[in-house]
Amino acid sequence: MTGPRTADLPTPASALAVVAHPDDAEFQCGATLAKWARAGCVVHHLVLTDGSKGTWDPTVDQSDLVERRKAEQREAATLLGGTGVVFLGHVDGELESDRLTRARVCAVIRRLRPAVVLGHDPWKRYRLHPDHAAAGRLVVDGIVAARDPFFHPEQLVDGVTVHRPDALLLFEADEANHAETLGEEDLAAQLAALEAHESQMETTHFYRAGDGDPLEEFRRRQRERLAGTGEWAGAPLAQAYHLIVDQL
Ligand SMILES: [Zn+2]
């Protein structure tokens, strides 16, 4: 297995993680965001859906679940050193890269002006969840729209101008080419942020847990994942991405 082509971007001044659901950023890039935030990066999260299908309990009040997941997401973002969370509130499971949603993603990028954007890889093969594919398409299309004045020109008022990030990092990468190497403190922050999503313990965190203590097993699996990527990157711990800079 060949290693990454590049590793460790210079700490960006600002970053925006664009994800389908509450908890996706924590799973896919939480430790990376924590590392950057500690070094002074201003981190925002953009969560596209309301997470209203994130339960196995058919009797749950979905509006209660949505509010609970918002609070969990804010807490998780804070634990990663983040500054704020923007919720678009699309119905969980029904996200589409349509013109209106692209415009809303574009508007957030133009307002927050991130140096680095992180998102789901829309070209990931054999992925089942449609929201993750749509969210990946939306981050790519949102970036393309944000940089040119004839896309959604009605947004360019009150000091809002076009914006072109320096880098796009796609997680769940179909072909990873870049690693962010991480330390124990970054892993600890990711675990704390994941564990803030208490409503997801049963359906996601402890899914297919073995016979041992499910929380310990969850922590072990998270560490193994970062350690496995670290082996690829020649570091104790790392997260993998497909880095795009040359088309931005
Ligand atoms: Zn998700």
Residues whose N, C-alpha, C, O or C-beta is under 5 A from the ligand:
A	BS01	ZN	A20 H21 D24
